Amino acid sequence: MTRVALAGWGRTAPSMAEVLTPTREDELAELLATRPALIARGLGRSYGDAAQLGGGVVIDNRGFADVGPISPAGVVTAGAGVSIDQLLEASLPRGWFVPVTPGTRQVSLGGAVASDVHGKNHHRDGSFAAHVLSMHLVTPTGARTVSRREDPDLFWATMGGMGLTGVVTALTLQLLAVSSDRVRVDTDRFDDLDAVMAAMADGDDAYRYSVAWVDCMTRGSHMGRAILTRGDHADAADLDPGAATLAAPRPARLAVPLTAPPGLLNPLSIRLFNEAWFRSAPRQRRGELATLSSFFHPLDGVRDWNRLYGPHGFVQYQFCVPATEGQCVVDAITRLSSSRLPSFLAVLKRFGPGDPGPLSFPMSGWTLALDLPVGPPTLGSVLDELDELVVAAGGRVYLAKDARLAPERLAAMYPRLDDFAAVRARVDPEGRLTSDLARRLNLGGR
């Protein structure tokens, strides 16, 4: 038996596990029935410890990698190990786009289910779960097809359930019709946080996609200055001749070859980068045509970009709060700004209504995601303070990105843990499905 060191994309807490790649459901079913501790893993893009299991078995879902035909209505059945990138290679030339995509297309469809991923269009289109018609799930008590009508409790517990209800092998997805591989983008630059939040609250509903980059290194009257980009898919009929293509995204041309030395991303270097980035954006620009890759997945242009954070890795901290609690976003950025912790990427979006999944992350309101290098001695205490702000506001952190939440805060953030536990007890009575995250947060399992 060979054990492999696995870590999340943040590279903060690796652990050793046996990795197996079944290619048939009967092989998978035998593993789930006989091994005491297992968890599925896709491309390893969850930031924390959700897809690793020290001393256990990690099931590589890339053995389930078929993409079926796309129906005239845009319905496709694909294996859980297929990445969003691979699905786009098959679907985009035929005029179909994924209905929800996170900031990287290097995510398996099984991982998209386990994390119930969201994108820049949650305020309009909801999360990934809203577009999954059904899925095939192998649990320790057997295989089954689940949907909103067939075992809806298991369907919703699996959406955002971090792989703890079973291993998805295939899913049927409704795609989004597009007529070009371009996005028509409007850009606005704001000098402070209040201004960009007001613009998003007033104007986001006019756009399918909206996201703001926020500078968390500024203080005073310019605290939280931001660049807001909003847009929608460009129609082929509106583009110049020759511009309306349906080409699949190109692979990354650049790569970070080595792990950066400690301290490369420090307050000074990030402050300089943020200043340059802010100044490079126009005060206002309308109707710019952007490629799908540059708008949705800009970081995919550089392979292994997480190495830039150095040998200690980084934490991505993402929270959401109700729409009435926008002050929590202001308070969180105020705390970060005063702490002088280096924050390279801060992304602000608005969420629409959440879905019935007991562990699904989104709720109607605001969400802020922060990339923070590990190293500064005050990092832990500042994040604990942010947890307190989020809980007081009735919000939660995203488990797919979490690497350090204290278990005693989980129930306040996710009040339907008992509903989730009841479904798990039915399909996995011996608690075989678990992970480093589940053990850390006392979510059950061995």
DRENGU-293554 format. One line per 10 residues: number of its first residue (from 0); for each residue y, x negated, z of C-alpha. Coordinates in nm, 3 decimals. Each point is the difference from the previous one (the first is absolute). Last residue first. Layout:
% DRENGU-293554
NUM> Y:X:Z  ...
END
This chain:
% DRENGU-293554
445> 0.767:1.467:1.180  0.194:0.298:-0.126  0.295:0.175:0.157  0.372:-0.009:-0.075  0.068:-0.230:0.294  0.312:-0.151:-0.163  -0.131:-0.358:-0.012  -0.353:0.113:-0.082  0.119:0.223:-0.282  0.222:-0.277:-0.139
435> -0.283:-0.255:0.010  -0.212:0.253:-0.180  -0.243:0.287:0.065  -0.259:0.213:-0.172  -0.324:-0.006:0.199  0.122:0.244:0.264  -0.340:0.147:0.080  0.103:0.358:-0.087  0.145:-0.101:-0.339  0.046:0.321:-0.203
425> 0.044:0.248:0.287  0.149:-0.238:0.257  0.250:-0.122:-0.259  0.116:0.356:-0.067  0.052:0.064:0.371  0.180:-0.333:0.047  0.254:0.090:-0.269  0.075:0.333:0.165  0.032:-0.176:0.337  0.242:-0.254:-0.152
415> 0.236:0.279:-0.100  0.306:-0.129:0.192  0.047:-0.309:-0.222  0.312:-0.181:0.123  -0.034:0.097:0.364  -0.375:-0.054:-0.017  0.043:-0.352:-0.141  0.241:-0.135:0.260  -0.269:-0.087:0.257  -0.186:-0.199:-0.264
405> 0.274:-0.265:-0.029  0.103:-0.057:-0.363  -0.055:-0.357:-0.126  -0.119:-0.028:-0.361  0.123:0.322:-0.160  0.042:0.029:-0.375  -0.271:0.255:-0.078  0.067:0.158:0.340  0.352:0.105:-0.099  0.218:0.044:0.309
395> 0.092:0.335:0.149  0.291:0.234:0.069  0.104:0.248:0.266  0.338:-0.167:0.055  -0.099:-0.132:0.344  -0.318:-0.143:-0.155  0.199:-0.182:-0.268  0.254:-0.146:0.243  -0.274:-0.120:0.234  -0.191:-0.158:-0.288
385> 0.322:-0.176:-0.105  0.024:-0.148:0.348  -0.358:-0.126:-0.028  0.094:-0.153:-0.336  0.287:-0.185:0.167  -0.229:-0.126:0.278  -0.258:-0.132:-0.244  0.250:-0.177:-0.227  0.191:-0.172:0.282  -0.190:-0.329:-0.025
375> 0.081:-0.038:-0.373  -0.318:-0.104:-0.180  -0.146:0.281:-0.209  0.218:0.085:-0.299  0.137:0.357:-0.009  -0.036:0.236:-0.297  0.156:0.338:0.082  -0.077:0.354:-0.120  0.227:0.295:0.081  -0.098:0.365:-0.039
365> 0.221:0.306:0.031  -0.077:0.371:0.026  -0.284:0.239:-0.074  -0.311:-0.167:0.133  -0.209:-0.275:-0.156  -0.282:-0.182:0.185  -0.328:0.183:-0.045  -0.215:-0.034:0.312  -0.058:0.373:0.064  0.009:0.074:-0.376
355> 0.172:0.337:-0.052  0.270:-0.132:-0.240  0.354:-0.118:0.064  0.315:0.171:-0.125  0.240:-0.213:-0.208  0.075:-0.358:0.088  0.322:-0.194:-0.052  -0.001:-0.371:-0.069  0.135:-0.323:0.151  -0.135:-0.345:-0.083
345> 0.070:-0.317:0.195  -0.124:-0.326:-0.150  0.078:-0.348:0.128  0.065:0.086:0.363  0.086:-0.305:0.209  0.040:0.093:0.368  0.368:-0.026:0.088  -0.058:0.223:0.305  0.332:0.179:-0.056  -0.093:0.093:-0.357
335> -0.346:0.115:0.100  0.137:0.219:0.279  0.265:0.151:-0.227  -0.267:0.057:-0.265  -0.209:0.193:0.251  0.299:0.196:0.135  0.106:0.110:-0.349  -0.354:0.104:-0.088  -0.026:0.188:0.331  0.331:0.170:-0.080
325> -0.174:0.165:-0.293  -0.186:0.217:0.249  0.058:0.345:-0.154  -0.206:-0.095:-0.304  -0.299:-0.073:0.222  -0.101:-0.364:0.057  -0.202:-0.250:-0.201  -0.105:-0.353:0.087  -0.095:-0.315:-0.186  -0.044:-0.346:0.151
315> -0.131:-0.263:-0.235  -0.098:-0.300:0.206  -0.007:-0.350:-0.144  -0.223:-0.302:-0.045  -0.042:-0.290:0.240  -0.072:-0.253:-0.274  0.320:0.068:-0.194  0.177:0.316:-0.108  0.003:-0.110:-0.363  -0.378:0.033:-0.005
305> 0.043:0.379:-0.022  0.108:-0.050:-0.362  -0.365:-0.051:-0.093  0.060:0.087:-0.367  0.358:0.047:-0.117  0.084:0.281:-0.244  -0.172:0.242:0.235  0.312:-0.026:0.217  0.196:0.219:-0.243  -0.250:0.288:0.016
295> 0.171:0.335:-0.058  0.322:-0.079:-0.187  -0.085:-0.335:-0.155  -0.353:0.108:-0.092  0.101:0.335:-0.147  0.252:-0.173:-0.223  0.367:0.071:0.057  0.252:0.185:-0.215  0.345:0.020:0.156  0.138:0.354:0.004
285> 0.293:-0.045:0.235  0.147:-0.301:0.177  0.217:-0.011:0.310  0.119:-0.284:0.221  -0.230:-0.224:-0.201  -0.264:-0.203:0.180  0.023:-0.380:-0.001  0.225:0.000:0.308  -0.269:0.160:0.215  -0.270:-0.240:-0.118
275> 0.219:-0.306:0.054  0.094:0.107:0.351  -0.358:0.093:0.083  -0.124:-0.340:-0.117  0.259:-0.184:0.208  -0.083:0.205:0.308  -0.371:-0.059:-0.064  0.049:-0.376:-0.016  0.215:-0.005:0.314  -0.214:0.232:0.212
265> -0.322:-0.184:-0.092  -0.244:0.038:-0.287  -0.107:-0.362:-0.048  -0.073:-0.022:0.373  -0.356:-0.120:-0.017  -0.094:-0.169:-0.328  -0.087:0.227:-0.293  -0.364:0.073:-0.073  -0.082:-0.146:-0.337  -0.021:0.110:-0.364
255> 0.248:0.291:0.011  -0.074:0.159:-0.335  0.187:0.092:-0.317  -0.103:0.186:-0.315  -0.134:0.309:0.174  -0.207:0.225:-0.224  0.176:0.226:-0.250  0.037:0.371:0.064  -0.166:0.232:-0.255  0.202:0.076:-0.310
245> 0.117:0.350:-0.082  0.289:-0.071:-0.234  0.332:0.171:-0.068  0.234:-0.290:-0.068  -0.081:-0.027:-0.370  0.251:0.263:-0.101  0.258:0.041:0.276  -0.099:0.214:0.293  0.073:0.367:0.070  -0.299:0.138:-0.192
235> -0.234:-0.228:0.194  0.107:0.164:0.323  0.098:-0.239:0.279  -0.186:0.041:0.327  0.232:0.067:0.290  0.264:-0.182:0.200  0.155:-0.121:0.320  0.106:-0.343:0.120  0.209:-0.045:0.316  0.127:-0.345:0.098
225> 0.097:-0.028:0.365  0.235:-0.114:0.271  -0.177:0.045:0.333  0.277:-0.136:0.218  0.318:-0.048:-0.205  0.242:0.116:0.271  -0.156:-0.227:0.261  -0.320:-0.188:-0.076  -0.198:-0.116:-0.302  -0.357:-0.130:0.016
215> -0.172:0.336:-0.052  0.101:0.025:-0.366  -0.147:0.324:-0.132  -0.179:0.053:-0.331  0.009:0.371:-0.080  -0.263:0.208:-0.177  -0.001:0.317:-0.209  -0.236:0.146:-0.259  -0.018:0.356:-0.138  0.377:0.034:0.000
205> 0.236:0.294:0.062  -0.149:0.051:0.346  0.126:-0.344:0.099  0.367:0.101:-0.015  0.140:0.121:0.330  -0.243:-0.160:0.247  -0.014:-0.319:-0.207  0.378:-0.027:-0.029  0.045:0.060:0.374  -0.259:-0.266:0.081
195> 0.176:-0.245:-0.233  0.340:0.057:0.158  -0.121:-0.017:0.360  -0.174:-0.332:-0.065  0.302:-0.195:-0.117  0.161:-0.154:-0.309  -0.186:0.207:-0.257  -0.120:-0.100:-0.347  -0.113:0.264:-0.246  -0.265:-0.020:-0.273
185> -0.121:0.271:-0.240  -0.330:-0.063:-0.178  -0.166:0.139:-0.312  -0.362:-0.107:0.032  -0.193:-0.140:-0.295  -0.367:0.003:-0.101  0.048:0.305:-0.220  -0.124:0.357:-0.049  -0.122:0.072:0.351  -0.254:0.252:0.136
175> -0.095:-0.042:0.367  -0.366:-0.037:0.100  -0.219:0.240:0.198  -0.269:-0.197:0.180  -0.373:0.034:0.049  -0.144:-0.245:0.249  -0.290:-0.239:0.022  -0.188:-0.208:0.260  0.195:0.088:0.315  -0.156:-0.160:0.306
165> -0.009:0.214:0.312  0.215:0.152:0.274  0.160:-0.321:0.135  0.134:-0.134:-0.330  0.361:-0.009:0.124  0.012:0.379:0.047  0.309:0.040:-0.219  -0.177:0.261:-0.208  -0.351:-0.005:0.150  0.097:0.245:0.275
155> 0.143:0.227:-0.268  -0.320:0.015:-0.205  -0.219:0.023:0.312  0.189:0.306:0.123  0.003:0.144:-0.353  -0.381:0.007:-0.021  -0.015:0.123:-0.359  0.317:0.196:-0.069  0.266:-0.273:0.036  -0.253:-0.243:-0.135
145> -0.318:-0.175:0.110  -0.311:-0.108:-0.185  -0.279:-0.115:0.229  -0.214:-0.297:0.094  -0.194:-0.022:0.325  0.018:-0.031:0.379  0.140:-0.354:0.008  0.260:0.114:-0.255  0.017:-0.030:-0.377  0.300:0.178:-0.153
135> 0.049:0.137:-0.348  0.355:0.112:-0.062  0.188:0.310:-0.109  0.325:0.111:-0.160  0.209:-0.297:0.113  0.364:0.061:-0.096  0.151:0.110:0.332  -0.202:-0.266:0.183  0.198:-0.279:-0.166  0.317:0.104:0.183
125> 0.255:0.271:-0.074  0.149:0.071:-0.343  0.374:0.051:0.046  0.104:-0.166:0.330  -0.304:-0.226:-0.039  0.134:-0.141:-0.326  0.065:-0.365:0.090  -0.360:-0.042:0.100  -0.263:0.116:0.243  -0.349:-0.118:0.087
115> -0.250:0.219:0.180  -0.120:-0.323:0.169  -0.373:0.072:-0.038  0.063:0.181:-0.329  0.203:-0.283:-0.156  -0.262:-0.242:0.130  -0.270:0.189:-0.185  0.218:-0.007:-0.310  0.020:-0.377:0.033  0.342:-0.157:0.042
105> 0.142:-0.273:-0.224  0.257:0.242:-0.146  0.250:-0.111:0.261  0.301:0.180:0.148  -0.198:0.319:0.055  -0.092:0.230:-0.287  -0.008:0.378:-0.023  -0.067:0.210:-0.312  -0.174:-0.285:-0.184  0.125:0.006:-0.358
95> -0.147:0.169:-0.308  0.104:-0.032:-0.365  -0.321:-0.130:-0.154  0.119:-0.363:0.004  0.075:0.060:0.371  -0.346:0.118:0.100  -0.248:-0.284:-0.045  0.218:-0.297:0.095  0.164:0.224:0.261  -0.338:0.055:0.167
85> -0.058:-0.374:0.010  0.335:-0.061:0.171  -0.058:0.286:0.244  -0.316:-0.186:0.092  -0.350:0.132:-0.062  -0.222:-0.051:0.305  0.000:0.371:0.086  -0.159:0.079:-0.334  0.188:0.221:-0.240  0.009:0.366:-0.101
75> 0.294:0.095:-0.220  0.208:0.314:-0.052  0.292:-0.026:-0.242  -0.016:0.350:-0.151  -0.156:-0.128:-0.324  -0.270:-0.158:0.220  -0.006:-0.371:0.076  -0.343:-0.155:-0.044  -0.161:-0.175:0.296  0.105:-0.324:0.164
65> -0.286:-0.190:0.163  0.053:-0.252:0.281  -0.225:0.081:0.294  -0.109:-0.354:0.089  0.364:-0.065:0.083  -0.055:0.179:0.330  -0.063:-0.323:0.193  -0.183:0.120:0.311  0.093:-0.201:0.308  -0.286:-0.043:0.245
55> 0.061:-0.090:0.364  0.082:-0.304:0.215  0.376:0.046:-0.038  0.076:0.302:-0.214  0.264:-0.007:-0.272  0.170:0.271:-0.205  0.249:0.140:0.254  0.111:-0.335:0.144  0.361:-0.021:-0.117  0.177:0.004:-0.337
45> -0.232:0.228:-0.195  -0.024:-0.180:-0.333  -0.356:-0.128:0.039  -0.119:0.091:-0.349  -0.246:0.265:0.112  -0.169:-0.003:0.339  -0.250:0.234:0.165  -0.093:-0.017:0.369  -0.329:-0.055:0.181  -0.157:-0.029:0.346
35> -0.357:0.077:0.107  -0.176:-0.050:-0.335  -0.287:0.236:-0.077  0.128:0.333:-0.130  0.322:-0.131:-0.153  -0.186:-0.283:-0.172  -0.263:0.239:-0.134  0.267:0.234:-0.135  0.172:-0.287:-0.179  -0.317:-0.105:-0.176
25> -0.069:0.365:-0.093  0.357:0.029:-0.129  -0.046:-0.280:-0.248  0.207:-0.314:-0.060  -0.008:-0.143:0.351  0.232:-0.293:0.069  -0.067:-0.161:0.338  0.233:-0.209:0.217  -0.122:-0.128:0.337  0.299:-0.034:0.230
15> 0.228:-0.261:0.158  0.349:0.088:0.120  0.353:-0.074:-0.116  0.304:0.115:0.204  0.340:-0.066:-0.160  -0.053:-0.038:-0.375  0.256:0.271:-0.085  -0.218:0.111:-0.291  -0.281:0.075:0.241  -0.255:-0.255:0.108
5> -0.360:-0.090:-0.073  -0.202:-0.308:0.094  -0.344:0.018:-0.158  -0.342:0.005:0.162  -0.311:-0.102:-0.185  -0.343:0.135:0.101
END
